[in-house]
Amino acid sequence: MGSSIPGIRPGRATSDYIEKVMNRLTFLGAIFLGIVATVPTAVESATQVTTFQGLGATSLLILVGVAIDTAKQIQTYVISQRYEGMVKQ
């Protein structure tokens, strides 16, 4: 497609680099999902509280996604307030 990666030669080197990056990301994502899937069971067995039975891995992923989105929105709001303060001065 005509794009290039700075510091990486076109051709086979680019293909190898992209494959290496994808493998790392896939591995880290798999570890994260494995941890998220086992956390409710671990917390339940450690605390002997069965309230966490309904809190599955999907619920945790949704909670993490919402928390990240909220943090991004707050950060965007704070940055926009700084810019508005600079323009008014």
C-alpha positions in Angstrom: 0.0 0.0 0.0 3.0 2.3 -0.2 3.4 2.8 3.5 6.6 2.2 5.5 7.8 1.9 9.0 10.6 4.3 10.0 13.8 2.4 10.7 12.6 -0.9 9.1 13.6 -1.7 5.5 10.7 -2.4 3.0 10.0 -6.0 2.0 10.7 -9.1 4.1 12.1 -7.0 7.1 8.8 -5.1 7.3 6.8 -8.4 7.2 9.0 -9.9 9.9 8.7 -6.8 12.1 4.9 -6.7 11.8 4.6 -10.4 12.5 6.8 -10.0 15.6 4.7 -7.1 16.9 1.5 -9.0 16.3 2.8 -12.0 18.1 3.7 -9.9 21.1 0.3 -8.1 21.2 -1.5 -11.4 20.9 0.5 -13.0 23.7 0.0 -10.0 26.0 -3.8 -9.9 25.2 -4.1 -13.6 25.9 -2.4 -13.2 29.3 -4.6 -10.3 30.1 -7.8 -12.2 29.2 -6.6 -15.2 31.2 -6.1 -13.1 34.2 -9.5 -11.4 33.8 -11.2 -14.8 33.5 -9.6 -16.2 36.7 -9.9 -13.1 38.9 -13.6 -13.7 39.9 -12.9 -17.3 40.9 -9.7 -16.4 42.8 -11.4 -13.6 44.7 -14.4 -15.8 45.5 -12.2 -18.6 46.9 -9.9 -16.3 48.8 -12.7 -14.3 50.5 -15.4 -17.1 50.7 -17.9 -14.6 49.4 -20.2 -16.0 46.7 -21.4 -12.6 45.6 -18.9 -12.6 42.8 -20.5 -15.6 41.0 -22.5 -13.3 38.8 -19.4 -11.1 38.0 -17.9 -13.0 35.1 -15.1 -12.2 32.8 -17.3 -10.4 30.3 -18.6 -8.1 33.1 -15.0 -7.3 34.1 -14.1 -6.5 30.5 -17.1 -4.2 30.2 -16.1 -2.5 33.5 -12.5 -2.0 32.3 -13.7 -0.7 29.0 -16.0 1.8 30.6 -13.4 2.9 33.1 -10.8 3.5 30.3 -13.4 5.4 28.2 -14.4 7.6 31.3 -10.7 8.3 32.0 -10.2 9.4 28.3 -13.2 11.7 28.5 -12.0 13.3 31.7 -8.6 13.8 30.2 -10.1 15.4 27.1 -12.2 17.7 29.2 -9.2 18.8 31.3 -7.1 19.5 28.2 -9.9 21.5 26.6 -10.2 23.6 29.8 -6.5 24.3 29.6 -6.8 25.4 26.0 -9.8 27.6 26.8 -7.8 29.2 29.6 -4.9 30.0 27.2 -7.2 31.5 24.6 -8.9 33.8 27.2 -5.6 35.2 28.5 
